[in-house]
Amino acid sequence: MSFNEEYQDASNAATLALLKNIEQAAEDTNKLNASSRTEALKNLAEAFAYVTSPNNSH
């Protein structure tokens, strides 16, 4: 396996791990009050956007 393939595999694994953590955090917002939940979901949406499209401005 070439360095580029190993790097891409590691990058994909890191992205998947981040997305799984964002998903779990979104599910956990049910434990928050409405105001905190809104802020948390906004921040998680921003994190999701950055992880899936880091080259776009956020």
mmCIF file of the N, C-alpha and C atoms, coordinates in Angstrom:
data_MODEL
# 
_entry.id   MODEL 
# 
loop_
_atom_site.group_PDB 
_atom_site.id 
_atom_site.type_symbol 
_atom_site.label_atom_id 
_atom_site.label_alt_id 
_atom_site.label_comp_id 
_atom_site.label_asym_id 
_atom_site.label_entity_id 
_atom_site.label_seq_id 
_atom_site.pdbx_PDB_ins_code 
_atom_site.Cartn_x 
_atom_site.Cartn_y 
_atom_site.Cartn_z 
_atom_site.occupancy 
_atom_site.B_iso_or_equiv 
_atom_site.pdbx_formal_charge 
_atom_site.auth_seq_id 
_atom_site.auth_comp_id 
_atom_site.auth_asym_id 
_atom_site.auth_atom_id 
_atom_site.pdbx_PDB_model_num 
ATOM 1   N N  . MET A 1 1  ? 0.852   -1.175 0.000  1.00 0.00 ? 1  MET A N  1 
ATOM 2   C CA . MET A 1 1  ? 0.000   0.000  0.000  1.00 0.00 ? 1  MET A CA 1 
ATOM 3   C C  . MET A 1 1  ? 0.895   1.234  0.000  1.00 0.00 ? 1  MET A C  1 
ATOM 4   N N  . SER A 1 2  ? 0.604   2.169  -0.862 1.00 0.00 ? 2  SER A N  1 
ATOM 5   C CA . SER A 1 2  ? 1.417   3.371  -0.958 1.00 0.00 ? 2  SER A CA 1 
ATOM 6   C C  . SER A 1 2  ? 1.107   4.331  0.185  1.00 0.00 ? 2  SER A C  1 
ATOM 7   N N  . PHE A 1 3  ? 1.983   5.290  0.363  1.00 0.00 ? 3  PHE A N  1 
ATOM 8   C CA . PHE A 1 3  ? 1.785   6.303  1.403  1.00 0.00 ? 3  PHE A CA 1 
ATOM 9   C C  . PHE A 1 3  ? 0.466   7.038  1.187  1.00 0.00 ? 3  PHE A C  1 
ATOM 10  N N  . ASN A 1 4  ? 0.176   7.409  -0.062 1.00 0.00 ? 4  ASN A N  1 
ATOM 11  C CA . ASN A 1 4  ? -1.061  8.141  -0.354 1.00 0.00 ? 4  ASN A CA 1 
ATOM 12  C C  . ASN A 1 4  ? -2.298  7.325  -0.002 1.00 0.00 ? 4  ASN A C  1 
ATOM 13  N N  . GLU A 1 5  ? -2.257  6.028  -0.276 1.00 0.00 ? 5  GLU A N  1 
ATOM 14  C CA . GLU A 1 5  ? -3.387  5.161  0.070  1.00 0.00 ? 5  GLU A CA 1 
ATOM 15  C C  . GLU A 1 5  ? -3.544  5.046  1.583  1.00 0.00 ? 5  GLU A C  1 
ATOM 16  N N  . GLU A 1 6  ? -2.413  4.913  2.282  1.00 0.00 ? 6  GLU A N  1 
ATOM 17  C CA . GLU A 1 6  ? -2.462  4.837  3.742  1.00 0.00 ? 6  GLU A CA 1 
ATOM 18  C C  . GLU A 1 6  ? -2.989  6.145  4.326  1.00 0.00 ? 6  GLU A C  1 
ATOM 19  N N  . TYR A 1 7  ? -2.531  7.248  3.778  1.00 0.00 ? 7  TYR A N  1 
ATOM 20  C CA . TYR A 1 7  ? -2.994  8.558  4.244  1.00 0.00 ? 7  TYR A CA 1 
ATOM 21  C C  . TYR A 1 7  ? -4.493  8.710  4.010  1.00 0.00 ? 7  TYR A C  1 
ATOM 22  N N  . GLN A 1 8  ? -4.966  8.314  2.843  1.00 0.00 ? 8  GLN A N  1 
ATOM 23  C CA . GLN A 1 8  ? -6.389  8.422  2.524  1.00 0.00 ? 8  GLN A CA 1 
ATOM 24  C C  . GLN A 1 8  ? -7.220  7.526  3.434  1.00 0.00 ? 8  GLN A C  1 
ATOM 25  N N  . ASP A 1 9  ? -6.731  6.315  3.700  1.00 0.00 ? 9  ASP A N  1 
ATOM 26  C CA . ASP A 1 9  ? -7.441  5.407  4.609  1.00 0.00 ? 9  ASP A CA 1 
ATOM 27  C C  . ASP A 1 9  ? -7.528  6.011  6.008  1.00 0.00 ? 9  ASP A C  1 
ATOM 28  N N  . ALA A 1 10 ? -6.433  6.584  6.477  1.00 0.00 ? 10 ALA A N  1 
ATOM 29  C CA . ALA A 1 10 ? -6.426  7.205  7.809  1.00 0.00 ? 10 ALA A CA 1 
ATOM 30  C C  . ALA A 1 10 ? -7.346  8.417  7.846  1.00 0.00 ? 10 ALA A C  1 
ATOM 31  N N  . SER A 1 11 ? -7.325  9.182  6.785  1.00 0.00 ? 11 SER A N  1 
ATOM 32  C CA . SER A 1 11 ? -8.197  10.356 6.695  1.00 0.00 ? 11 SER A CA 1 
ATOM 33  C C  . SER A 1 11 ? -9.660  9.948  6.701  1.00 0.00 ? 11 SER A C  1 
ATOM 34  N N  . ASN A 1 12 ? -9.991  8.914  5.946  1.00 0.00 ? 12 ASN A N  1 
ATOM 35  C CA . ASN A 1 12 ? -11.370 8.417  5.911  1.00 0.00 ? 12 ASN A CA 1 
ATOM 36  C C  . ASN A 1 12 ? -11.800 7.890  7.276  1.00 0.00 ? 12 ASN A C  1 
ATOM 37  N N  . ALA A 1 13 ? -10.914 7.202  7.957  1.00 0.00 ? 13 ALA A N  1 
ATOM 38  C CA . ALA A 1 13 ? -11.228 6.667  9.276  1.00 0.00 ? 13 ALA A CA 1 
ATOM 39  C C  . ALA A 1 13 ? -11.457 7.798  10.277 1.00 0.00 ? 13 ALA A C  1 
ATOM 40  N N  . ALA A 1 14 ? -10.636 8.830  10.193 1.00 0.00 ? 14 ALA A N  1 
ATOM 41  C CA . ALA A 1 14 ? -10.799 9.976  11.093 1.00 0.00 ? 14 ALA A CA 1 
ATOM 42  C C  . ALA A 1 14 ? -12.109 10.702 10.819 1.00 0.00 ? 14 ALA A C  1 
ATOM 43  N N  . THR A 1 15 ? -12.446 10.873 9.552  1.00 0.00 ? 15 THR A N  1 
ATOM 44  C CA . THR A 1 15 ? -13.702 11.531 9.193  1.00 0.00 ? 15 THR A CA 1 
ATOM 45  C C  . THR A 1 15 ? -14.890 10.726 9.698  1.00 0.00 ? 15 THR A C  1 
ATOM 46  N N  . LEU A 1 16 ? -14.853 9.428  9.510  1.00 0.00 ? 16 LEU A N  1 
ATOM 47  C CA . LEU A 1 16 ? -15.937 8.568  9.987  1.00 0.00 ? 16 LEU A CA 1 
ATOM 48  C C  . LEU A 1 16 ? -16.072 8.657  11.508 1.00 0.00 ? 16 LEU A C  1 
ATOM 49  N N  . ALA A 1 17 ? -14.964 8.651  12.213 1.00 0.00 ? 17 ALA A N  1 
ATOM 50  C CA . ALA A 1 17 ? -14.999 8.750  13.677 1.00 0.00 ? 17 ALA A CA 1 
ATOM 51  C C  . ALA A 1 17 ? -15.605 10.081 14.114 1.00 0.00 ? 17 ALA A C  1 
ATOM 52  N N  . LEU A 1 18 ? -15.220 11.160 13.449 1.00 0.00 ? 18 LEU A N  1 
ATOM 53  C CA . LEU A 1 18 ? -15.788 12.474 13.772 1.00 0.00 ? 18 LEU A CA 1 
ATOM 54  C C  . LEU A 1 18 ? -17.289 12.505 13.514 1.00 0.00 ? 18 LEU A C  1 
ATOM 55  N N  . LEU A 1 19 ? -17.719 11.956 12.383 1.00 0.00 ? 19 LEU A N  1 
ATOM 56  C CA . LEU A 1 19 ? -19.145 11.955 12.056 1.00 0.00 ? 19 LEU A CA 1 
ATOM 57  C C  . LEU A 1 19 ? -19.947 11.118 13.050 1.00 0.00 ? 19 LEU A C  1 
ATOM 58  N N  . LYS A 1 20 ? -19.387 10.000 13.488 1.00 0.00 ? 20 LYS A N  1 
ATOM 59  C CA . LYS A 1 20 ? -20.072 9.172  14.489 1.00 0.00 ? 20 LYS A CA 1 
ATOM 60  C C  . LYS A 1 20 ? -20.206 9.924  15.808 1.00 0.00 ? 20 LYS A C  1 
ATOM 61  N N  . ASN A 1 21 ? -19.157 10.659 16.189 1.00 0.00 ? 21 ASN A N  1 
ATOM 62  C CA . ASN A 1 21 ? -19.214 11.437 17.421 1.00 0.00 ? 21 ASN A CA 1 
ATOM 63  C C  . ASN A 1 21 ? -20.206 12.595 17.311 1.00 0.00 ? 21 ASN A C  1 
ATOM 64  N N  . ILE A 1 22 ? -20.276 13.223 16.160 1.00 0.00 ? 22 ILE A N  1 
ATOM 65  C CA . ILE A 1 22 ? -21.253 14.293 15.947 1.00 0.00 ? 22 ILE A CA 1 
ATOM 66  C C  . ILE A 1 22 ? -22.665 13.720 16.042 1.00 0.00 ? 22 ILE A C  1 
ATOM 67  N N  . GLU A 1 23 ? -22.885 12.557 15.437 1.00 0.00 ? 23 GLU A N  1 
ATOM 68  C CA . GLU A 1 23 ? -24.199 11.917 15.492 1.00 0.00 ? 23 GLU A CA 1 
ATOM 69  C C  . GLU A 1 23 ? -24.586 11.600 16.940 1.00 0.00 ? 23 GLU A C  1 
ATOM 70  N N  . GLN A 1 24 ? -23.654 11.050 17.710 1.00 0.00 ? 24 GLN A N  1 
ATOM 71  C CA . GLN A 1 24 ? -23.942 10.719 19.106 1.00 0.00 ? 24 GLN A CA 1 
ATOM 72  C C  . GLN A 1 24 ? -24.226 11.985 19.905 1.00 0.00 ? 24 GLN A C  1 
ATOM 73  N N  . ALA A 1 25 ? -23.456 13.014 19.673 1.00 0.00 ? 25 ALA A N  1 
ATOM 74  C CA . ALA A 1 25 ? -23.680 14.273 20.387 1.00 0.00 ? 25 ALA A CA 1 
ATOM 75  C C  . ALA A 1 25 ? -25.043 14.860 20.050 1.00 0.00 ? 25 ALA A C  1 
ATOM 76  N N  . ALA A 1 26 ? -25.458 14.740 18.797 1.00 0.00 ? 26 ALA A N  1 
ATOM 77  C CA . ALA A 1 26 ? -26.782 15.240 18.396 1.00 0.00 ? 26 ALA A CA 1 
ATOM 78  C C  . ALA A 1 26 ? -27.877 14.470 19.129 1.00 0.00 ? 26 ALA A C  1 
ATOM 79  N N  . GLU A 1 27 ? -27.713 13.169 19.261 1.00 0.00 ? 27 GLU A N  1 
ATOM 80  C CA . GLU A 1 27 ? -28.692 12.370 19.998 1.00 0.00 ? 27 GLU A CA 1 
ATOM 81  C C  . GLU A 1 27 ? -28.718 12.765 21.470 1.00 0.00 ? 27 GLU A C  1 
ATOM 82  N N  . ASP A 1 28 ? -27.572 13.100 22.010 1.00 0.00 ? 28 ASP A N  1 
ATOM 83  C CA . ASP A 1 28 ? -27.477 13.474 23.418 1.00 0.00 ? 28 ASP A CA 1 
ATOM 84  C C  . ASP A 1 28 ? -28.082 14.840 23.722 1.00 0.00 ? 28 ASP A C  1 
ATOM 85  N N  . THR A 1 29 ? -28.348 15.646 22.697 1.00 0.00 ? 29 THR A N  1 
ATOM 86  C CA . THR A 1 29 ? -28.947 16.958 22.953 1.00 0.00 ? 29 THR A CA 1 
ATOM 87  C C  . THR A 1 29 ? -30.354 16.840 23.517 1.00 0.00 ? 29 THR A C  1 
ATOM 88  N N  . ASN A 1 30 ? -30.967 15.678 23.412 1.00 0.00 ? 30 ASN A N  1 
ATOM 89  C CA . ASN A 1 30 ? -32.298 15.480 23.991 1.00 0.00 ? 30 ASN A CA 1 
ATOM 90  C C  . ASN A 1 30 ? -32.287 15.673 25.504 1.00 0.00 ? 30 ASN A C  1 
ATOM 91  N N  . LYS A 1 31 ? -31.116 15.583 26.105 1.00 0.00 ? 31 LYS A N  1 
ATOM 92  C CA . LYS A 1 31 ? -30.980 15.731 27.554 1.00 0.00 ? 31 LYS A CA 1 
ATOM 93  C C  . LYS A 1 31 ? -30.879 17.198 27.968 1.00 0.00 ? 31 LYS A C  1 
ATOM 94  N N  . LEU A 1 32 ? -30.786 18.101 27.008 1.00 0.00 ? 32 LEU A N  1 
ATOM 95  C CA . LEU A 1 32 ? -30.598 19.525 27.294 1.00 0.00 ? 32 LEU A CA 1 
ATOM 96  C C  . LEU A 1 32 ? -31.922 20.276 27.276 1.00 0.00 ? 32 LEU A C  1 
ATOM 97  N N  . ASN A 1 33 ? -31.905 21.467 27.887 1.00 0.00 ? 33 ASN A N  1 
ATOM 98  C CA . ASN A 1 33 ? -33.097 22.309 27.772 1.00 0.00 ? 33 ASN A CA 1 
ATOM 99  C C  . ASN A 1 33 ? -33.142 22.910 26.371 1.00 0.00 ? 33 ASN A C  1 
ATOM 100 N N  . ALA A 1 34 ? -34.262 23.513 26.013 1.00 0.00 ? 34 ALA A N  1 
ATOM 101 C CA . ALA A 1 34 ? -34.483 23.971 24.633 1.00 0.00 ? 34 ALA A CA 1 
ATOM 102 C C  . ALA A 1 34 ? -33.417 24.952 24.165 1.00 0.00 ? 34 ALA A C  1 
ATOM 103 N N  . SER A 1 35 ? -33.064 25.904 24.993 1.00 0.00 ? 35 SER A N  1 
ATOM 104 C CA . SER A 1 35 ? -32.078 26.908 24.599 1.00 0.00 ? 35 SER A CA 1 
ATOM 105 C C  . SER A 1 35 ? -30.705 26.275 24.365 1.00 0.00 ? 35 SER A C  1 
ATOM 106 N N  . SER A 1 36 ? -30.289 25.443 25.286 1.00 0.00 ? 36 SER A N  1 
ATOM 107 C CA . SER A 1 36 ? -28.994 24.768 25.144 1.00 0.00 ? 36 SER A CA 1 
ATOM 108 C C  . SER A 1 36 ? -28.994 23.816 23.962 1.00 0.00 ? 36 SER A C  1 
ATOM 109 N N  . ARG A 1 37 ? -30.107 23.142 23.744 1.00 0.00 ? 37 ARG A N  1 
ATOM 110 C CA . ARG A 1 37 ? -30.225 22.205 22.628 1.00 0.00 ? 37 ARG A CA 1 
ATOM 111 C C  . ARG A 1 37 ? -30.065 22.937 21.298 1.00 0.00 ? 37 ARG A C  1 
ATOM 112 N N  . THR A 1 38 ? -30.699 24.095 21.187 1.00 0.00 ? 38 THR A N  1 
ATOM 113 C CA . THR A 1 38 ? -30.598 24.877 19.953 1.00 0.00 ? 38 THR A CA 1 
ATOM 114 C C  . THR A 1 38 ? -29.154 25.254 19.663 1.00 0.00 ? 38 THR A C  1 
ATOM 115 N N  . GLU A 1 39 ? -28.453 25.747 20.669 1.00 0.00 ? 39 GLU A N  1 
ATOM 116 C CA . GLU A 1 39 ? -27.052 26.144 20.497 1.00 0.00 ? 39 GLU A CA 1 
ATOM 117 C C  . GLU A 1 39 ? -26.185 24.934 20.167 1.00 0.00 ? 39 GLU A C  1 
ATOM 118 N N  . ALA A 1 40 ? -26.416 23.828 20.854 1.00 0.00 ? 40 ALA A N  1 
ATOM 119 C CA . ALA A 1 40 ? -25.627 22.618 20.605 1.00 0.00 ? 40 ALA A CA 1 
ATOM 120 C C  . ALA A 1 40 ? -25.836 22.108 19.189 1.00 0.00 ? 40 ALA A C  1 
ATOM 121 N N  . LEU A 1 41 ? -27.081 22.076 18.737 1.00 0.00 ? 41 LEU A N  1 
ATOM 122 C CA . LEU A 1 41 ? -27.353 21.591 17.379 1.00 0.00 ? 41 LEU A CA 1 
ATOM 123 C C  . LEU A 1 41 ? -26.755 22.516 16.323 1.00 0.00 ? 41 LEU A C  1 
ATOM 124 N N  . LYS A 1 42 ? -26.768 23.820 16.580 1.00 0.00 ? 42 LYS A N  1 
ATOM 125 C CA . LYS A 1 42 ? -26.139 24.770 15.654 1.00 0.00 ? 42 LYS A CA 1 
ATOM 126 C C  . LYS A 1 42 ? -24.638 24.484 15.562 1.00 0.00 ? 42 LYS A C  1 
ATOM 127 N N  . ASN A 1 43 ? -24.007 24.272 16.705 1.00 0.00 ? 43 ASN A N  1 
ATOM 128 C CA . ASN A 1 43 ? -22.573 23.983 16.716 1.00 0.00 ? 43 ASN A CA 1 
ATOM 129 C C  . ASN A 1 43 ? -22.257 22.642 16.051 1.00 0.00 ? 43 ASN A C  1 
ATOM 130 N N  . LEU A 1 44 ? -23.113 21.655 16.270 1.00 0.00 ? 44 LEU A N  1 
ATOM 131 C CA . LEU A 1 44 ? -22.905 20.351 15.638 1.00 0.00 ? 44 LEU A CA 1 
ATOM 132 C C  . LEU A 1 44 ? -23.098 20.432 14.127 1.00 0.00 ? 44 LEU A C  1 
ATOM 133 N N  . ALA A 1 45 ? -24.049 21.238 13.690 1.00 0.00 ? 45 ALA A N  1 
ATOM 134 C CA . ALA A 1 45 ? -24.239 21.429 12.248 1.00 0.00 ? 45 ALA A CA 1 
ATOM 135 C C  . ALA A 1 45 ? -23.002 22.070 11.636 1.00 0.00 ? 45 ALA A C  1 
ATOM 136 N N  . GLU A 1 46 ? -22.424 23.018 12.335 1.00 0.00 ? 46 GLU A N  1 
ATOM 137 C CA . GLU A 1 46 ? -21.196 23.662 11.862 1.00 0.00 ? 46 GLU A CA 1 
ATOM 138 C C  . GLU A 1 46 ? -20.051 22.647 11.811 1.00 0.00 ? 46 GLU A C  1 
ATOM 139 N N  . ALA A 1 47 ? -19.947 21.818 12.823 1.00 0.00 ? 47 ALA A N  1 
ATOM 140 C CA . ALA A 1 47 ? -18.904 20.785 12.841 1.00 0.00 ? 47 ALA A CA 1 
ATOM 141 C C  . ALA A 1 47 ? -19.096 19.810 11.687 1.00 0.00 ? 47 ALA A C  1 
ATOM 142 N N  . PHE A 1 48 ? -20.336 19.406 11.453 1.00 0.00 ? 48 PHE A N  1 
ATOM 143 C CA . PHE A 1 48 ? -20.632 18.490 10.350 1.00 0.00 ? 48 PHE A CA 1 
ATOM 144 C C  . PHE A 1 48 ? -20.236 19.128 9.016  1.00 0.00 ? 48 PHE A C  1 
ATOM 145 N N  . ALA A 1 49 ? -20.600 20.385 8.834  1.00 0.00 ? 49 ALA A N  1 
ATOM 146 C CA . ALA A 1 49 ? -20.268 21.082 7.582  1.00 0.00 ? 49 ALA A CA 1 
ATOM 147 C C  . ALA A 1 49 ? -18.759 21.153 7.390  1.00 0.00 ? 49 ALA A C  1 
ATOM 148 N N  . TYR A 1 50 ? -18.028 21.440 8.454  1.00 0.00 ? 50 TYR A N  1 
ATOM 149 C CA . TYR A 1 50 ? -16.577 21.527 8.335  1.00 0.00 ? 50 TYR A CA 1 
ATOM 150 C C  . TYR A 1 50 ? -15.956 20.169 8.014  1.00 0.00 ? 50 TYR A C  1 
ATOM 151 N N  . VAL A 1 51 ? -16.439 19.127 8.670  1.00 0.00 ? 51 VAL A N  1 
ATOM 152 C CA . VAL A 1 51 ? -15.869 17.789 8.446  1.00 0.00 ? 51 VAL A CA 1 
ATOM 153 C C  . VAL A 1 51 ? -16.158 17.305 7.027  1.00 0.00 ? 51 VAL A C  1 
ATOM 154 N N  . THR A 1 52 ? -17.358 17.584 6.522  1.00 0.00 ? 52 THR A N  1 
ATOM 155 C CA . THR A 1 52 ? -17.723 17.071 5.199  1.00 0.00 ? 52 THR A CA 1 
ATOM 156 C C  . THR A 1 52 ? -17.237 17.964 4.064  1.00 0.00 ? 52 THR A C  1 
ATOM 157 N N  . SER A 1 53 ? -17.030 19.266 4.325  1.00 0.00 ? 53 SER A N  1 
ATOM 158 C CA . SER A 1 53 ? -16.578 20.196 3.275  1.00 0.00 ? 53 SER A CA 1 
ATOM 159 C C  . SER A 1 53 ? -15.604 21.215 3.858  1.00 0.00 ? 53 SER A C  1 
ATOM 160 N N  . PRO A 1 54 ? -14.410 20.774 4.250  1.00 0.00 ? 54 PRO A N  1 
ATOM 161 C CA . PRO A 1 54 ? -13.481 21.690 4.918  1.00 0.00 ? 54 PRO A CA 1 
ATOM 162 C C  . PRO A 1 54 ? -12.993 22.845 4.045  1.00 0.00 ? 54 PRO A C  1 
ATOM 163 N N  . ASN A 1 55 ? -13.077 22.721 2.744  1.00 0.00 ? 55 ASN A N  1 
ATOM 164 C CA . ASN A 1 55 ? -12.592 23.786 1.869  1.00 0.00 ? 55 ASN A CA 1 
ATOM 165 C C  . ASN A 1 55 ? -13.599 24.915 1.668  1.00 0.00 ? 55 ASN A C  1 
ATOM 166 N N  . ASN A 1 56 ? -14.842 24.694 2.076  1.00 0.00 ? 56 ASN A N  1 
ATOM 167 C CA . ASN A 1 56 ? -15.849 25.754 1.981  1.00 0.00 ? 56 ASN A CA 1 
ATOM 168 C C  . ASN A 1 56 ? -15.776 26.650 3.185  1.00 0.00 ? 56 ASN A C  1 
ATOM 169 N N  . SER A 1 57 ? -16.131 27.920 2.997  1.00 0.00 ? 57 SER A N  1 
ATOM 170 C CA . SER A 1 57 ? -16.159 28.820 4.156  1.00 0.00 ? 57 SER A CA 1 
ATOM 171 C C  . SER A 1 57 ? -17.339 28.453 5.038  1.00 0.00 ? 57 SER A C  1 
ATOM 172 N N  . HIS A 1 58 ? -17.150 28.566 6.332  1.00 0.00 ? 58 HIS A N  1 
ATOM 173 C CA . HIS A 1 58 ? -18.198 28.203 7.286  1.00 0.00 ? 58 HIS A CA 1 
ATOM 174 C C  . HIS A 1 58 ? -18.412 29.334 8.256  1.00 0.00 ? 58 HIS A C  1 
# 
